Structures are given as structure tokens and as C-alpha cells.
């Protein structure tokens, strides 16, 4: 979750709350290549459609949420974080299964 403060002239004009997702390249590319297996997973499909590659260190990045700060925005952003975490976990579970490891290691 990112707080983005916009300055206009000599004061804060607006504040945005943004949620970005970064996926390591290996995971993203394997899931993309097996996309048909996730045709019923709207969140994975959106992540695949709206991510951009930002190099090996950052991987594939997608903005999952952005809204001007105000009542209820932090709750919505947190809900987006939870959706993102669950989506990435599903992706990692698939990768681990593909690698022959049925248990995720911490």
C-alpha cells in the first residue's frame, strides 16, 4: 500500500492511496504460459492483462487499487491488499505443485 501525496504550488493538493502488486518474473511467466488453466480466475486474468515488466529486481508490476484519500478508502485499499495476497498465494501454490512440492515452505 502506497501513500501518494501531490503538491501544487506551496501546499498538498490531494493524497491518493495506491496498492501495487509485484510478481517475480518466473511465477508470472509460468502462470501466463498456463493461462488457460486459470480462465475462471478473474483476479489472475486481470493481473496478467494489466502488469508491466520492470526488470529482474521488480518483476511484473500492476496497480490493483488507487483512490483519493477520504472516508472508507483505507478499508477499500486493505481489501484490495487481501485480494492481491490471495491471488499471489494461488499462483505460488500452482508453481510449487508444478515443481513437485506440495507443501509451501516459509
C-alpha positions as CSV (number, residue, x, y, z in Angstrom):
1,X,0.0,0.0,0.0
2,X,1.4,3.3,-1.1
3,X,0.5,6.8,0.0
4,X,1.0,9.3,-2.8
5,X,1.0,13.0,-1.8
6,X,0.5,15.5,-4.6
7,X,1.8,19.0,-4.1
8,X,0.5,22.0,-6.0
9,X,2.4,25.3,-5.6
10,X,3.1,25.5,-1.8
11,X,0.6,23.0,-0.3
12,X,-0.7,19.5,-0.5
13,X,-3.4,19.3,-3.2
14,X,-4.5,15.7,-2.9
15,X,-3.5,12.4,-1.3
16,X,-4.0,9.0,-3.0
17,X,-3.8,5.5,-1.6
18,X,-2.5,3.0,-4.1
19,X,-2.0,-0.7,-3.9
20,X,0.6,-2.2,-6.3
21,X,1.5,-5.9,-6.8
22,X,4.9,-7.1,-7.8
23,X,5.2,-10.7,-9.1
24,X,8.6,-12.3,-9.6
25,X,9.2,-13.0,-13.3
26,X,9.4,-16.8,-13.1
27,X,6.0,-17.0,-11.4
28,X,4.4,-14.5,-13.7
29,X,5.7,-16.1,-16.9
30,X,4.8,-19.7,-15.9
31,X,1.3,-18.6,-15.0
32,X,1.0,-16.6,-18.2
33,X,2.1,-19.6,-20.2
34,X,-0.6,-21.7,-18.4
35,X,-3.2,-19.0,-18.5
36,X,-5.9,-21.3,-19.9
37,X,-5.8,-23.2,-16.6
38,X,-6.8,-20.0,-14.8
39,X,-9.6,-19.0,-17.2
40,X,-12.1,-18.9,-14.3
41,X,-9.9,-16.8,-12.0
42,X,-10.8,-13.2,-12.7
43,X,-8.0,-11.8,-10.4
44,X,-5.2,-13.8,-12.1
45,X,-6.6,-12.8,-15.5
46,X,-6.6,-9.1,-14.6
47,X,-3.1,-9.4,-13.2
48,X,-1.9,-11.0,-16.4
49,X,-3.6,-8.3,-18.5
50,X,-2.5,-5.3,-16.6
51,X,1.1,-5.9,-15.5
52,X,4.2,-4.5,-16.9
53,X,7.7,-5.9,-16.7
54,X,10.1,-3.6,-14.7
55,X,13.2,-5.6,-14.8
56,X,14.5,-8.6,-12.8
57,X,14.5,-6.8,-9.4
58,X,10.9,-5.5,-9.6
59,X,9.4,-8.2,-11.8
60,X,5.9,-7.7,-13.2
61,X,4.1,-4.8,-11.5
62,X,0.4,-4.0,-11.6
63,X,-1.7,-1.3,-9.9
64,X,-4.5,-3.0,-8.1
65,X,-6.1,0.0,-6.5
66,X,-5.9,3.7,-6.5
67,X,-8.3,6.2,-5.0
68,X,-8.1,9.7,-3.4
69,X,-7.9,9.6,0.3
70,X,-11.2,10.0,2.1
71,X,-13.7,8.2,4.3
72,X,-13.5,4.4,3.8
73,X,-10.6,4.5,1.4
74,X,-8.2,2.7,3.7
75,X,-10.7,-0.1,4.2
76,X,-11.1,-0.5,0.5
77,X,-7.3,-0.4,0.0
78,X,-6.9,-3.1,2.6
79,X,-9.5,-5.3,0.9
80,X,-7.5,-4.9,-2.3
81,X,-4.3,-6.0,-0.5
82,X,-6.1,-9.1,0.8
83,X,-7.4,-9.9,-2.8
84,X,-3.8,-9.4,-4.1
85,X,-2.2,-11.6,-1.4
86,X,-4.7,-14.4,-2.0
87,X,-4.1,-14.2,-5.8
88,X,-0.3,-14.4,-5.4
89,X,-0.7,-17.3,-3.0
90,X,-2.8,-19.2,-5.5
91,X,-0.2,-18.5,-8.2
92,X,2.7,-19.7,-5.9
93,X,0.7,-22.9,-4.9
94,X,0.4,-23.7,-8.6
95,X,4.2,-23.1,-9.1
96,X,5.1,-25.3,-6.1
97,X,2.9,-28.0,-7.4
98,X,4.5,-27.8,-10.8
99,X,7.9,-28.1,-9.2
100,X,6.8,-31.2,-7.3
101,X,6.5,-29.6,-3.9
102,X,3.0,-30.0,-2.4
103,X,3.8,-28.0,0.7
104,X,4.8,-24.4,0.8
105,X,7.8,-23.6,2.9
106,X,8.1,-20.4,4.9
